[in-house]
């Protein structure tokens, strides 16, 4: 074998591991780029978007699972749709978000007549789910002491009630959680207190005060930043904080009107202030779909037509997946 041939063989042998390493690097990078955040609505009726639907489960690519506003459609801590829950997020103390009552089982009611036959008072579904799942409850304002007391009363760890105030954040299991104000009331039903105090407050028409209602900014491990509005009106913070500071790419926006922003106001928030890549409609307070299709002339229909970004409808039980840029890659 000539020296020239030997040199060619030697170079080929040396190149092979480099090529293999390069191919391996590409293979390893591809899954990281493809990782998505999964969002699963837990509504009242499978495949529909109904008046009481609030609850969403977010699953980070690393497996961390967050339940947002369990409300009345999660059928208590035993709801088989919940699976593993690591964090419970509560935007404010109204019963349709924290869960003052709930369905006895998934799909036990109808879209126009939801089942809320099981009382969760004086504890709340949020607290009972957190205890059963050994999850942390993350809230802002003055809500953490309230939930700490409820966790302790139900055999949980009061230290699992975690505070994140406006302008700050906490990171749990690789997900960064920050709160922003929501323009909405946040009274605590006297029935949560019970006893003479609760009776006196109820007779006087008073509610407890736990500070401002909140929205959430979540930064997931794939880079996705999601804004969860809770119940809110239009705020300058939608532009200054949610968009310019946190850079939200996915928004979950309330559209129900009367109690919160209506379709036109919510569309203004999305189009002119937050400007996300995608939006999930929320809190429609109507039978928004029939057979999984948006009803013509509904508030949800009006919102979809007014918004420039893609609007995704949270059909119960149907998982949507979002990449790090806020684009829906599956299930939408």
N, C-alpha and C positions, 0 to 999 in steps of 0.2 A: 504494500500500500504506500503510495507516494506521500510526501510531506503535505502536499496541497490537499489531498483527500483527508488525511488525518486532521488538518486544521478545520476543514468543513465539518467533520463529525464532531469535533470538540466544541465548535461554536453552536451547533444544533443542540447538543446536550446541555450547554449552558443556557441557551434560550428557553428550553422547554419548561423548567421550573418557573421562569419569569412569566411566561405566557399563562401557565397554570395559576400562578398567584394573581395575575391580572384578572383572569376569568373568575377566580374565586371572589376577588374584591367586588367585581360587578354583581355577582350572584348575591353576595351579602348585602350590598347597597340596595338592590332592587326591592326586597321586602320592606326595608326601612322606609323607602319612598312610598310604598304602596300601603303602609299602615293607615288605618282609618279609625275614627271615633264612631261608635255605633250608638244610635239614638232610637230607643223603642218606646212609643207611647203606650201607657197602660190606661186606656179609656174604659168607657162603660160597655161598649158593644164592639166585638171584633170587626175590624175592617171599616169602622165608621168614625166620624169626628162629631161628638155629641156635646150638648150644652154644659155638662159638668166636667168635661175632660180637661185636666190640668197636668197630670202626672207624666213625667218622662224619666226614663232610665238612660243615663249616659255611661258607656263603657269605653274606657281608655284602651289604647292598644296594649298597655301593660297588664290589663285585666282589672284595674280599679273600676268599681261600679258605684255611680252616684244616683240616688233617687231625688228628683226635684219635685217639690210640692205634691205629696201623695194625694191630697184632696179626698174626695168622696168615692172615687172610682177604683182605687186600690182596695181590694177586699181584705183589709187587715193584714197583720203580719204573716198570716198563713197563705196569702195569695200565692199560688204556685208560679205566677209569672214573675215574681220578684227575683227569685234566685239569690245569689250572693249580693248583699248590699254592704258597702264599706262606709258610705257617707250619705246622710240625709240632709238636703238643703231645704230650708223653709223661707220663703220670701216675706211672708207676713202672717198674722194670726187669724185671719178670717177663715171660717170653717171650710170653705171650698178649696182652701190651699193647705192648711195644716191638718185638716181632717177631723171634723167634729162628729162625723158619722160616715158610714161606708156601706158598700154593697155586701151582701152575705156571701156572694161568690161572683167570680167574673161572669159577665153576660147574664146576670140574674134579673136585670131590668130591661127596658127598651130605651132606645135613643131619646125619645120624647118623654118617657116616664122612667127616669133612672131609679134604681133601687138604692135607697139610703137608710135601710131599715135597722142597721146595727149602730148603736150609739158608741162613740169612742170617748165620751165625756166621763169624768173630768180630765182625762189623760191626754187625748189627741192621738190620731193614727200615727203621726210623725214620731212621737215619743215611744209608742208601743212597738212600732216597727224597729226603731233604733235599738231598743232593749233586746228584742227577739233576735236581731241580726248581729248584735254586738257591734253596731255601727256608731260612728260619731255623728252628732248633729252640729252642723256649721251654720251660724247665723250672725247677724250684725245687730246694731242698735243696742237695746237693753233686753233682747230676747234670750241670750244665753243663761242668765240666772233662772228664768222661768223653766227652761228645758232641763237645766241641771236638777231642779227640784222634782220635775216629773220623772226623770230617769231614776233618781234615788227612790222615789215613792214606788216605783215598779220593779225594783231589784237591780237596776242598772248602775253604772258608774257615773256619778255627776261630772267627773272630769272629762267625760266624753262629749259634753256640751262645749263646743269650741267657738270662741269669738274671733271674728274678723271685722274690724271697724273700717269706715270709709277712709280711703287713702292707704290702707294697709292690706296685707294679704297673709295667708297661711298656705303652706304646701304640704299636702297629705298624699302619700303614696304616689308621688310624681306628678300630681295635678295641683296647679297653683290656683287658689280660690281668693278672689277679692270681691268686696261688696261696693255697690254704688247706690245712691238714694233712688227711691221710687216715689213719685208724686201720688200718694195714696194714703188712706187712713190705715191704722194698725191697732185698733182696739181689741182688748182681750175680753171675751164673753165672760160675764160673772160666774157662769156655771163651771168654769175651770177652777174657781176658788172654792165654791161650795160654802156650806155653813152659814152663819149669821152674816158674815161679810158679803158673801155672794148674794144672799137674799136681799140685803139692804141696797146693794148696788143695782140689782135688777129692778127693784121697786122704784129706785130713783132714776132709772134709765141711763145709768152710767156704765162705762166699760173701763177696764184697766188700760194703763199706758205703758208700752214697752218700746217707745221711741219710733223713729221713722220706719216705714216699710222699706224693703231693700230689693235691689236687683243684684245679679251676680255676673262676674266676669271669670270665666274658667280658661286657663291655658293648659291644654293637654300635651302629652309627651310627644305627639307628632307635630306640634307647633300650632295646632288649631286654637284660635281664641274665640270663645262663644259667649255671647251676651244673652242672659236670661232676664227678661224685663220684669218678672213678677206682674203686679198690677201697677201701671204707671200712666201718668199724663205726659205731655210733651215737656221736655226739660232742655235747658242749654247744655246740661251734662251729657246729653246724647252726642253732641258734637265734640265738646271740649274734653270729656273724660272717656266715654265709650269708644269713640272713633280715634281721636287724635292721640290720646295717651295709651290706651290698651290695644287699639287696632283690631276691634272685633271683626271677624270674617263671617261668622254665622250668628244670626239673631233669632231668638225665640220671642215673638212679639205678640202682646195681648191686643185684641181687636174688637172686644165685645160691646163697646159703647155704653153710655149711661154711667157705669161704675169705673170705666177705664177709657183709654183712647178708643174711638170708633175707627171704622175702616179708613176714612179719609185722613184722620189725624195720625193713625198708625202708619199709613203710607207715607206721609210727610216725614215722620221720624226715620223711616227706612231710606227713602229716596234722597232726602236733603241733609240728614244729620248723621246717622250711623253709617250708611252706605256699605252694607256688608255684601259679600259675594252671594250669599243665600239667606233665606229667611224661612222659619217654621212658624206658621200661624198658630195662635194659642188663644184660649179663653174667649171663644167666639160667642158663648151664651146662646147658642141656637142649634137646631138640628142642621148641621152644615153640609152633611153628605147623605146620599141615598144610594145604596149599592156601591159605596166607595167612591162615588162621583160627586163633585161639588154641586150643590143645588143652585140652579140659575136664579139670579135675583137675591141671593142670600148675602149677608154681610161678608162672608168669606169670599164669595164670588167677586164682590165689589173691591175687596182688598187685593185680591189676586190681579184684577184688571188694572188697578192703580199703581202697583209696585213694579219697578223696573227690573229688579233682581228676580231670579227664580224663587217662587213661593212653593214650599212643600207642605202638604197637608198631613197632620199627624194622625193617620188612621191607626186605630188601636191594634196593637200586636204586630204591626208591620215595621220592621227594623230598617232604618235609613243609615247609610254610611257616608261620612264626610272626611275628605282628605285635609291636609294641613292648610290648604288655601281656602277652605270653606265650600268647596265644590262637592255636590252629592255624587257619589260614584256608584251607589247601588241602593235599591229599595225606594227610590223617589218617583 
